[in-house]
Amino acid sequence: MSLAVGVATSSKDMGFDDNKGDGEEGNPVHNPEPETEDEDEDDTEAKYQLGPQCTLKELSEKDKDDESLRRWKEQLLGSVDINSVGETLDPEVKIVSLTIKTAGRDDIVLPIPEDGNPKSPWFVLKEGSRYNLVFTFLVSNNIVAGFKYKNNVWKTGIKVDNTKEMIGTFSPQPEPYTHVMPEETTPSGIFARGSYSAKTQFLDDDKRCYLELNYSFEIKKEWPQT
């Protein structure tokens, strides 16, 4: 299941149906195979080019007489307080909240543990249900370029979904950014039900990982009783 944050986004349903995968409801979840760098070799997403890395203060001081560059920097930086964040090279991104929204039901607010390993199962969804993932994130210190979301899902040891979402480039600001993913639908059928394991990462173009989550979730015939 893809759980995806904005400039450019795409979305798809989880790549799993009654004719894929093996195992029935209640089958144990096998540990996913470790990923390698080779898995990213086919990543064709263009890297954001902002020039040589520099602090926001240095960026704001560059080419002050260039009117077009000045307007571009104003658009990029917005109301950033250069004096408070302008001396740091590396950006900082904090995922503040993750929420699953389904029409007609209370929001599923997902707690984010510090160790990146939520309690299993992290959440339960009904088969064939439509939902949106909504999350907020804070950017501080410097501009984050090529911020992206990656999610891999396994069922009984078989990878059934590999999602990559390019989010965009964001400047620091005191308020969190909010992103609503396009609507998705959970798969349905006896082979779709059961337990899944997943690995979610939030990264940038320099492959800095700001949050990694390793967790399991379940798809059932009905919503759990509240």
ABEGO torsion letter per residue (X at the ends): XBBXXXABBBBBBBBBBAABEBEBBGBBBBBBBBBBAAAAAABABBBBBAEBBBBAAAAAABGAABAAAAAAAAAAAEABBAAAAAABABBBBBBABBBBBBBGBBBBBBBBBAAGBBBOBABBBBBGBBBBBBBBBBBBGBBBBGBBBBBBBBBGGBBABBBBBBAEBBBBBABBBBBBBBBBBBBBEAAABEBBBBBBBBBBAAGBBABBBBBBBBBBABBBBX
